[in-house]
């Protein structure tokens, strides 16, 4: 009787396991199919189902880690799956340690990253396999760790020093372009090309938001995924740059497809994006726009296809609330070189912009001028060192209420191509 019961139990268990394996095969094939057809989020969801059913499977964890690492462009999210893959298969392929090291590095876990890189290097390569050198990654970890310590020390000394320029750090800044910082409702909003879009086969510049808490920034989140701020996005699938916001945070200027769009709040929610008229948006040649504090004036950039230069123009609202024909700013502001990236102070009497005119230390340098009694702008003056550098310094925004500014620069010593910097006055 006991033998019969054991036989029945074995057969029942075998049937369950066999059915489970069939379910796993079905879900796995679906995950692979979704991956092959470019439906990466659906592929991820199926891999998560697989791992829930079989948490210690090396292949499921490794492939989901790779999906996050590459196609979903979220190295940090790949960490637990690479860690599990290494844990369940200690004789794993060496590449897992390389990917795990890069993921740790993205998460600022530099000591763990170096440890993973060293494990990768220690595994003898298989015959015919060319091993990638990770020395530069180890060097980056050492350098970035030092930069973080310098940033921390600079923040602590900010009140003791004069003008102090500080890199916003590797949480805010990526390996690519991070530009156009501005303050909105207690958040730092900026444009970042940190994620690769496999549909369009390029890094897509999207708007992100972060806040500074307990001495550091938290992980930036796309505005398109925010339940409160997604209305600030014209198109979540294409490049956009929020260039300006009114003092009361009720209207923003967005550069989308090289045109200026305005989005205004309707109560607590954002309204529909409004594309400005063709007297302002000329043949998709607008590079940037600055709103006045009240939102009744715009300083914007037009590209002159004849001279191949960018110049600054102004438009103001008439009594009916319509935008007047744009007027080019005077020859004190506009030169034979490029003028770009304007910003108006909160009171509207100071204009900041970048120009590649002669006389500055770098390529694009930051200048400022003031509105005079005759309603003309004064002769621009270059901002003092260390704000301007030997590189390109752009998208400068100064906030008098906190005596602080933010701008973008490709100067040496950053974490990516263009980085966000802070100026403590």
Buried (B, 14 or more C-beta within 10 A) or exposed (E): EEEEEEEEEEEEEEEEEEEEEEEBEEBBEBBBEBBEEEBBEBBBBBBBBBBEEBEEBBEBBBBBBBBBBBBBBBBBBBBBBBBBBBEBBEEBBBBBBBBBBBBBBBBBBBEBBBBBBEBBBEBEEEEEEEBEEBEEBBEBBEEBBEBBEEBBEBBEEBEEEEEBBBBBBBBBBBBBBBBBBBBBEEBBBBBBBBBBBEEEEEBBBBBBBBEBEEEBBEEBEBBBEBEEBBBBBBBBEBBBBBBBBBBEEBBBBBBBBBBBBBBBBEEEEBEEBEBBBEEBBBEEBBBBBBBBBEBBBBBBBBBBEEEEBBBBBBBEBEEEEEBEEBEEBEEEBBBEBBBBBBBBBBEBEBBBBBBBBEEBEBBBBBBBBEBEEEEEBBEBEBBEEBBBBEBBBBBBBBEEEEEBBBBBBBBEEBBBBBBBBBBBE
